[in-house]
Amino acid sequence: MLLPLVPSLGIRKGLVISSFFRSKKVLPIAELVTRSSSNFVLRHRFKMNVAYFRQLPNEAQCAICFHLASERYRIDKVFNFSRNVTENIDASLERMRTNIEKEVKKKSNKKKKNKPGTGEQLPETENSQAMQELPDVKVRFFDVRKEQDLQDITISELLNKVRNEEQILLKILDDDFRIDFNSPSVQSINLPQSILAGFYVYPSKLELIFAEREQSEFQWYRGKMPKSNNAQQIEWTPVGSGFSYRAKPDDVGCHLKIVCVPKNAHKAGPPTEVVSSCEIQAGPGQCPFDIRHLFTQSKLVSEFQFRVVTYNILADLYADSDYSRTELFKYCPNYALHIDYRKQLFIKEILGYNSDIICLQEVDAKIFELDLVPVLRMKNLEGHFKAKGKTAEGLATFYDVKRFEELDRQGITFGENLETNVAFQGLWNQIKLNEKLSARIKDRSTAIQVTLLRSRSAPKKHLLVANTHFYFHPDADHIRLLQGGFSMLYVRDLYEKFERELGLDRKDFAIVFCGDFNSVPECGMYRLMTERFVGDEMADWQSNEEEAVRGVTLSQPFLFKSACGCPKYTNYTVGFQACIDFIYYQCEALRVNDVVPLPSEEELMAYDAIPSPVLPSDHIALVASLEWNCKS
């Protein structure tokens, strides 16, 4: 028996192929057996003698599903119906009766037309007699307390009785079905198209109804496909439990199966299982981040220290396109550009740093929701997402909830706020008359995300964590420098607001500013952060003659340093290698405790450049441990 909620049934009888309540309307039975590109089959196991009724809020339809299994009448089928809640139950029962009767006749005809063991057809008279032996199919709703059938009420009134815990049965032929209303259920579950030994696997898609993922149960099994290539004949061995499973070397060559029991605080629903379409493959071998993990094998224990990661994980939007495969990253094998492959690598890499604060750039919205949030949450990491305008990727900041309490979160897209944000007005007024410049910077989707955190172990200590990703174009040093200026105006405004409202002392309140700044140390952004001033003579202002910025200077009041210094490269492709990612920290309040070494150039060149089969992004994660200067 796979799970306590599942009866001990054989494969053929116990595994009912169905897409139980898979959409707002119940699919026709012909559509219920599915085979998708990512799964062999989606299966739901049903408790015998339970009829599942479901009505979503504000929906006029009620979905009804039950598994009728009777050896006597040779029926083993899942029936699905969708009825309007205003319909009289007598009409609904007649619809059920008609469908069940058709199935009974079909099975009886198949049985009676042939003599057992001979294959010879029965004479017409005997066949007619057999047809007359068909049962009288009766379907009714029965009130147990009143000991009488329900009649002349609507589906809606029936559901109200069930809600009020009146014991109502659905009686079909010889069987009684308990009515389970709005039971937790799995609407959709998929496994990824790539599963590597040594890496985490989890549902690439999981949609639950009336259930919570955190309360649901998950069991993992492995099995080898038989020579018959029939997935139903696989012998399954339990290998783990929980939302995710780390595939082992012994699993190579096997398929994986996950069984989900959807639950909420009150009850459990029918278990659902899905089998992977792919076999588990051997991993790529030792990855450069495996060596880096040797420096971060455990979490920091000091209440005055915390580890920070910034990482551009390369959005699927940019990695898996014709241009990326044929031009931008043509040195990288196509399979290693697929998101199902890459996400296994960057999730293992991120988790292995045992960080307290994680700032990510180029995060696909779907990767944030379906991958990062559920997996990182298991490691006590909560986060929030800021989309870059209408782009399908953006920024994500995560923090360890055991180390920090989130007090506030903010975020804006610069282009949409240049004319309206009060903090921007002084700088905006200096550049808005240059029409080409103002149009270009307003059209950018560049965003910034800010999170205010308070240390749980040292409650006086507060962090303002900023995360951004500046514009990338080669002729846009002036745009990036202006984005740096607007960033610091925004951060300064929030810093002073929180300082004032919370009554914070500056020795206990520090800024950590992470991101992909697309700006090398020789450019103005690095000078603005580390020297606090950029004059109008800065070469960045002239990077595009038609949009040249004249007579503008920038300043900001905080003294920052780069936690990882200025390494030779943080981005490494065939066409470009440079240091453009930084962890800036406010050195009046913080100092660097240690920095995790970057991969060597030889490691990055093993496949000509990155991304590669062993590194999932064209950027390198920066990892540094910071410490408060004042320990009181």
Sequence and secondary structure as in RCSB ss.txt:
>XXXX:A:sequence
MLLPLVPSLGIRKGLVISSFFRSKKVLPIAELVTRSSSNFVLRHRFKMNVAYFRQLPNEAQCAICFHLASERYRI
DKVFNFSRNVTENIDASLERMRTNIEKEVKKKSNKKKKNKPGTGEQLPETENSQAMQELPDVKVRFFDVRKEQDL
QDITISELLNKVRNEEQILLKILDDDFRIDFNSPSVQSINLPQSILAGFYVYPSKLELIFAEREQSEFQWYRGKM
PKSNNAQQIEWTPVGSGFSYRAKPDDVGCHLKIVCVPKNAHKAGPPTEVVSSCEIQAGPGQCPFDIRHLFTQSKL
VSEFQFRVVTYNILADLYADSDYSRTELFKYCPNYALHIDYRKQLFIKEILGYNSDIICLQEVDAKIFELDLVPV
LRMKNLEGHFKAKGKTAEGLATFYDVKRFEELDRQGITFGENLETNVAFQGLWNQIKLNEKLSARIKDRSTAIQV
TLLRSRSAPKKHLLVANTHFYFHPDADHIRLLQGGFSMLYVRDLYEKFERELGLDRKDFAIVFCGDFNSVPECGM
YRLMTERFVGDEMADWQSNEEEAVRGVTLSQPFLFKSACGCPKYTNYTVGFQACIDFIYYQCEALRVNDVVPLPS
EEELMAYDAIPSPVLPSDHIALVASLEWNCKS
>XXXX:A:secstr
  STTS    HHHH EE  TT SSS   GGGSS   SSEEEEEE   TTEEEEE  TT SEEEEEEEEEETTTTE
EEEEEEEEETTSBHHHHHHHHHHHHHHHHHHHHHHHHTB TTT  B  HHHHHHHHHT     EEEEETTTTEE 
 S BHHHHHHHHHTT  EEEEETTEEEEEEES  EEEEEE  S  BTTSEE  SEEEEES  GGGSEEEEEEE  
 TT  GGG   EEEEESS EE  GGGTT EEEEEEE B SS B   EEEEESS  B   S  HHHHHGGG SS  
  TTEEEEEEEE   HHHHSSHHIIIIITTTS HHHHSHHHHHHHHHHHHHHT  SEEEEEEEEHHHIIIIIHHH
HHTTTEEEEEEE TTSSEEEEEEEETTTEEEEEEEEEEHHHHTTT GGGHHHHHHHTTSHHHHHHHHT   EEEE
EEEEESSSTT EEEEEEEE    TT HHHHHHHHHHHHHHHHHHHHHHHHHHT  GGGEEEEEEEE    TTSHH
HHHHHHSEE TT GGGGSSGGG   S  EE S  EEETT   S SEE SS EE  EEEEEETTTEEEEEE     
HHHHTTTSSSSBTTB SSB  EEEEEEES   
